[in-house]
Amino acid sequence: MKPENSTADPETDLFGNPLLPMKDPRGRKAYAKSKANQKLVVDLRGGGMTHGKIAIVPGCDEKTLRKYYSRELHCQVV
């Protein structure tokens, strides 16, 4: 007597539907730093805006702003 699952196709589930690749639901996607945002942060900081207000423009948190744009935030505009 053969087991029932011995002839099952490994590419289908128990109901015969094709197996789909699993989506990766873990965590938030990483922030994408861009040249346009770098220039924007430099311009806004040169204009005297605070870190909290600057973070709103590229749509990130203040911590994320400091992490990705630390050089731009500390540059001196002459």
N, C-alpha and C positions, 0 to 999 in steps of 0.2 A: 504494500500500500504506500503510495507516494504522499508526501505532505502537500497540502493545498497550495502553499506559497512557492513551491519549487519551480513552477513555470511562470511566475510573475515577472514581468519586465521591470528591471531596476529603474527605468526612467518614468514609471507611473506610480501613482499612489494606490491605496487599497481599492479605490473606486474606479480605477482605470484612467483617471485624469492625469495629464502630463505634469511632472514635477517642475515647478518654477524656481529659479534661484531666489534665495532668501535676501530680503532687503536688510541693510545694516541699520537698525534703528538706534544704535547706541550713541548717545551724546549729541551735542550740537556740532555743527560743522565749523571748522576753523575760520577765523576772520581772514579775509583776503585783502592784503595791503596793496595799494595801487599808487602809481606815480602821480595821478591826478589828486588823490587824497593827500599825498605827501605835500604837494605844493599848496593845497588848500589849508592844511594844518599850519604850515609855515606862515602863510599870509594872515590867517586868523590870529595866530599867536603874536605876530608882528604888530597886529592891530590892537593888541592889548586884551584879547578875550581870555577868560579863565578856562582851565582844563574842562570843567563841567559843561560849559557852553560850547566849546569846540567839539566835544564828544558827540553832541547832538547832531551836528552837521553830517559826519560820515556814517552816523547811525550805529555807534558802538558805545560801550560802557566806558566810564572814565578810567578804570583799571586797564581795559583793552587799549585805550588811547595811549596811556603811559607805556604799556608793554611794546606796542608796535611802532610808536612815533616818538620815542624818547629823544632821539637826536634832533628831530624837527622841533620839539617843544623847548629844547635848551639852546637853540641857535640864536645868535644875536643878529638882528636885521639892522644894517647900517644905512 
